[in-house]
Amino acid sequence: MDGSKKWGIIGPGKIAAKFAAALALTEGAELVAVASRSGERAREFAAKFGASRSFDHYWKLAAAPDIDAIYIATPHGFHCEHALLCLKHRKAVLCEKPMALSNRQVQEMVSASQDNKTFLMEAMWTRFLPLTGKLLELIGEGKIGKLKYVRADFGFAPPFNPEGRLYNKELGGGSLLDIGVYPLFLCQLLMGEPSRIMATAQLAPTGTDDSCVATLHYPDGGLAIMTSLYSCQTSITAEIAGTEGIIHIPTPWYKNDRLTLYRRGQEAEDFQFEPMVNGFEYQIRETLRCLDEGLIESPYLSHAFSLSMSRVMDAIRKQCGVYYPGE
Ligand SMILES: NC(=O)c1ccc[n+]([C@@H]2O[C@H](COP(=O)([O-])OP(=O)(O)OC[C@H]3O[C@@H](n4cnc5c(N)ncnc54)[C@H](OP(=O)(O)O)[C@@H]3O)[C@@H](O)[C@H]2O)c1
């Protein structure tokens, strides 16, 4: 596999398995090492996905000399710590979403990327799906006129487990950071950073947000509504409306391969995109492209974008009374 980038994974849990499956089918990349807090889990995961090496400590992977890039798949309470560890050893980092718990942590990570001249990107994979490219193209071409409104939701009903990463504050629990990050990403991508935010949440017994709703107001009069819920399944759809039309992304909007354009006075137009491996392949390809070009950030999902997202999430959490340890 000459010229292929050597990848490692930190935190071989649920999402790491999905990533490894996509990596295996991506040209120019190979999984060579896996690091877990347990040597046995690392060995099992490495064997399952064909990695030749496994480590029983995360730092051993970060320090391994022949690794080009590391995918961080630990709960978000640890993203900052693990990204700093990798960046210090000048390993490119693709870090699961949300980039970190707070804007302060994201700032630390971005500084480490800049100081070490090493690539860092939030694994907000939806950004790189063909659907998102088409959405930006349609809006850019003025197909729905002037953009006025975005609405997106993400809700499901996991069992309440105060120890698990969805509810445990130490692990970065809460619906906003876990799934609200998707609707927020869409609002941010299409509308930019809001000038005014009004947010409210229902808190779980652990003090994390069980559900969260935010209205985002933009300087040009645009409005967005984002919803994240752990209390029930929602439609998981997105609607983007302008002065001349509407774009509707059916469920599940954040990983779909089709959308519909409704222009005033015209027939609805459906767009269908190529079949995906599992959707993660596009962000891997973008990481490889950036590494080939010697970039430390992707122009399509920049450090500034992740900083802005984390600033907005901080503001939403503050209004909802959700704080993480150390804040
Ligand atoms: N992009 C997506 O579609 C998507 C979907 C789901 C989740 N995510 C993100 O991916 C990250 C991981 O989510 P996940 O569902 O894969 O989590 P998970 O399976 O619960 O945990 C991932 C791994 O993190 C490691 N870990 C390190 N410290 C831990 C601690 N104190 N408690 C529990 N685990 C710890 C564990 O591996 P070892 O102990 O073996 O090292 C664990 O297997 C989260 O930030 C989440 O937001 C992204």
The ligand as an SDF file (V2000), in Angstrom:
LIG
                    3D

 48 52  0  0  0  0  0  0  0  0999 V2000
  -20.4300   10.5840   13.8120 N   0  0  0  0  0  0  0  0  0  0  0  0
  -21.4310    9.8600   14.3040 C   0  0  0  0  0  0  0  0  0  0  0  0
  -22.3390    9.4320   13.5940 O   0  0  0  0  0  0  0  0  0  0  0  0
  -21.4160    9.5220   15.7430 C   0  0  0  0  0  0  0  0  0  0  0  0
  -22.3340    8.6020   16.2320 C   0  0  0  0  0  0  0  0  0  0  0  0
  -22.2290    8.2390   17.5580 C   0  0  0  0  0  0  0  0  0  0  0  0
  -21.2760    8.8480   18.3460 C   0  0  0  0  0  0  0  0  0  0  0  0
  -20.4320    9.7790   17.8490 N   0  0  0  0  0  0  0  0  0  0  0  0
  -19.4270   10.4320   18.7130 C   0  0  0  0  0  0  0  0  0  0  0  0
  -18.3620    9.5190   18.9160 O   0  0  0  0  0  0  0  0  0  0  0  0
  -17.8890    9.5960   20.2600 C   0  0  0  0  0  0  0  0  0  0  0  0
  -17.9450    8.1990   20.8620 C   0  0  0  0  0  0  0  0  0  0  0  0
  -19.2650    7.7120   20.8250 O   0  0  0  0  0  0  0  0  0  0  0  0
  -19.5890    6.1210   20.9670 P   0  0  0  0  0  0  0  0  0  0  0  0
  -21.0600    6.0040   20.9000 O   0  0  0  0  0  0  0  0  0  0  0  0
  -18.7490    5.3390   20.0390 O   0  0  0  0  0  0  0  0  0  0  0  0
  -19.1100    5.9150   22.4670 O   0  0  0  0  0  0  0  0  0  0  0  0
  -18.8070    4.5860   23.2920 P   0  0  0  0  0  0  0  0  0  0  0  0
  -18.9260    3.3940   22.4190 O   0  0  0  0  0  0  0  0  0  0  0  0
  -19.6210    4.6470   24.5330 O   0  0  0  0  0  0  0  0  0  0  0  0
  -17.2920    4.8540   23.7610 O   0  0  0  0  0  0  0  0  0  0  0  0
  -16.2320    4.9330   22.8840 C   0  0  0  0  0  0  0  0  0  0  0  0
  -14.9770    4.4290   23.5370 C   0  0  0  0  0  0  0  0  0  0  0  0
  -14.3780    5.4490   24.3190 O   0  0  0  0  0  0  0  0  0  0  0  0
  -13.4620    4.8310   25.2240 C   0  0  0  0  0  0  0  0  0  0  0  0
  -13.4680    5.5220   26.5110 N   0  0  0  0  0  0  0  0  0  0  0  0
  -12.4540    6.2180   27.0330 C   0  0  0  0  0  0  0  0  0  0  0  0
  -12.7590    6.7070   28.2330 N   0  0  0  0  0  0  0  0  0  0  0  0
  -13.9940    6.2920   28.5110 C   0  0  0  0  0  0  0  0  0  0  0  0
  -14.8450    6.4350   29.6360 C   0  0  0  0  0  0  0  0  0  0  0  0
  -14.4670    7.0930   30.7390 N   0  0  0  0  0  0  0  0  0  0  0  0
  -16.0660    5.8700   29.5810 N   0  0  0  0  0  0  0  0  0  0  0  0
  -16.4750    5.2090   28.4940 C   0  0  0  0  0  0  0  0  0  0  0  0
  -15.6860    5.0400   27.3880 N   0  0  0  0  0  0  0  0  0  0  0  0
  -14.4620    5.5670   27.4120 C   0  0  0  0  0  0  0  0  0  0  0  0
  -13.8760    3.3700   25.3280 C   0  0  0  0  0  0  0  0  0  0  0  0
  -12.8860    2.5950   24.7010 O   0  0  0  0  0  0  0  0  0  0  0  0
  -11.6870    1.8770   25.5370 P   0  0  0  0  0  0  0  0  0  0  0  0
  -12.0650    1.8860   26.9770 O   0  0  0  0  0  0  0  0  0  0  0  0
  -11.6380    0.5270   24.9400 O   0  0  0  0  0  0  0  0  0  0  0  0
  -10.4680    2.6940   25.2570 O   0  0  0  0  0  0  0  0  0  0  0  0
  -15.1480    3.2860   24.5100 C   0  0  0  0  0  0  0  0  0  0  0  0
  -15.3040    2.0870   23.8210 O   0  0  0  0  0  0  0  0  0  0  0  0
  -18.7660   10.6310   20.9640 C   0  0  0  0  0  0  0  0  0  0  0  0
  -18.0970   11.8660   21.0260 O   0  0  0  0  0  0  0  0  0  0  0  0
  -19.9910   10.7580   20.0760 C   0  0  0  0  0  0  0  0  0  0  0  0
  -20.5580   12.0510   20.0650 O   0  0  0  0  0  0  0  0  0  0  0  0
  -20.4800   10.1060   16.5680 C   0  0  0  0  0  0  0  0  0  0  0  0
  1  2  1  0
  2  3  2  0
  2  4  1  0
  4  5  1  0
  4 48  2  0
  5  6  2  0
  6  7  1  0
  7  8  2  0
  8  9  1  0
  8 48  1  0
  9 10  1  0
  9 46  1  0
 10 11  1  0
 11 12  1  0
 11 44  1  0
 12 13  1  0
 13 14  1  0
 14 15  2  0
 14 16  1  0
 14 17  1  0
 17 18  1  0
 18 19  2  0
 18 20  1  0
 18 21  1  0
 21 22  1  0
 22 23  1  0
 23 24  1  0
 23 42  1  0
 24 25  1  0
 25 26  1  0
 25 36  1  0
 26 27  1  0
 26 35  1  0
 27 28  2  0
 28 29  1  0
 29 30  1  0
 29 35  2  0
 30 31  1  0
 30 32  2  0
 32 33  1  0
 33 34  2  0
 34 35  1  0
 36 37  1  0
 36 42  1  0
 37 38  1  0
 38 39  2  0
 38 40  1  0
 38 41  1  0
 42 43  1  0
 44 45  1  0
 44 46  1  0
 46 47  1  0
M  CHG  2   8   1  16  -1
M  END
$$$$
